[in-house]
């Protein structure tokens, strides 16, 4: 259940982005871009993301099923493959 709360928080952060959140998302998405577990959302998921933000990320993590737009914006989420961790613990800080 906590993952669901984290993803909801990620959607909130995604919609109400700050410079910190943008930097965090860019850092995490750059890592996700090289991962084979990054897969495109299904058509319904793409429609939902485009309705929220036309420039939104249209991919999800194959490992956990989370949309990357929300997952990478959540401060309390981490990569299931341990490629990035909870905000504040990554090496770029």
C-alpha positions as CSV (number, residue, x, y, z in Angstrom):
1,X,0.0,0.0,0.0
2,X,2.9,2.4,0.7
3,X,4.0,2.2,-3.0
4,X,0.5,3.3,-4.0
5,X,0.8,6.3,-1.7
6,X,4.3,7.0,-3.0
7,X,3.0,7.0,-6.6
8,X,0.1,9.3,-5.7
9,X,2.6,11.6,-4.1
10,X,4.7,11.3,-7.3
11,X,1.7,12.4,-9.4
12,X,1.2,15.3,-7.1
13,X,4.9,16.3,-7.4
14,X,4.8,15.8,-11.2
15,X,1.8,18.1,-11.6
16,X,3.2,20.7,-9.1
17,X,6.8,20.5,-10.1
18,X,9.5,22.5,-8.5
19,X,13.1,22.9,-9.6
20,X,14.1,20.2,-7.1
21,X,11.5,17.8,-8.5
22,X,12.6,18.5,-12.1
23,X,16.2,17.9,-11.3
24,X,15.3,14.7,-9.4
25,X,13.2,13.4,-12.4
26,X,15.8,14.2,-15.0
27,X,18.5,12.4,-12.9
28,X,16.3,9.3,-12.5
29,X,14.9,9.3,-16.0
30,X,18.4,9.5,-17.5
31,X,19.1,6.3,-15.6
32,X,15.8,4.7,-16.7
33,X,16.5,5.6,-20.3
34,X,19.3,3.0,-20.4
35,X,17.4,0.3,-18.7
36,X,15.8,-2.6,-20.6
37,X,12.9,-2.6,-18.1
38,X,11.7,0.7,-19.5
39,X,8.7,-0.1,-21.7
40,X,6.1,2.0,-23.4
41,X,2.7,2.4,-21.6
42,X,-0.3,0.8,-23.2
43,X,-2.7,3.1,-25.2
44,X,-4.9,3.9,-22.3
45,X,-1.9,4.8,-20.1
46,X,-0.6,7.1,-22.9
47,X,-4.0,8.8,-23.2
48,X,-4.1,9.4,-19.4
49,X,-0.6,10.8,-19.3
50,X,-1.2,13.1,-22.3
51,X,-4.4,14.3,-20.7
52,X,-2.4,15.2,-17.6
53,X,0.5,16.8,-19.4
54,X,1.1,16.6,-23.1
55,X,4.9,16.4,-22.6
56,X,4.6,13.6,-20.1
57,X,6.8,10.5,-20.1
58,X,4.9,7.7,-21.8
59,X,6.9,4.8,-20.3
60,X,6.6,2.5,-17.3
61,X,8.9,0.2,-15.4
62,X,8.4,-3.4,-16.5
63,X,9.6,-4.6,-13.1
64,X,7.0,-2.9,-10.9
65,X,4.5,-1.6,-13.5
66,X,4.7,2.0,-12.3
67,X,4.5,4.9,-14.8
68,X,7.9,6.5,-14.8
69,X,6.5,10.1,-14.8
70,X,5.1,9.5,-11.3
71,X,7.7,7.1,-10.0
72,X,10.6,9.4,-10.8
73,X,8.8,12.4,-9.2
74,X,8.1,10.6,-5.9
75,X,10.6,11.5,-3.2
76,X,10.0,8.1,-1.4
77,X,10.2,5.8,-4.4
78,X,13.2,3.8,-5.4
79,X,14.1,1.7,-8.4
80,X,13.3,-2.0,-8.0
81,X,16.6,-2.8,-9.6
82,X,18.4,-0.5,-7.2
83,X,19.7,1.8,-10.0
84,X,18.4,4.9,-8.0
85,X,17.1,5.3,-4.5
86,X,14.9,7.5,-2.2
87,X,15.4,11.2,-2.8
88,X,18.4,12.6,-0.9
89,X,20.4,9.4,-1.0
90,X,21.4,9.6,-4.7
91,X,25.0,10.5,-5.4
92,X,24.2,13.7,-7.3
93,X,23.3,15.5,-4.1
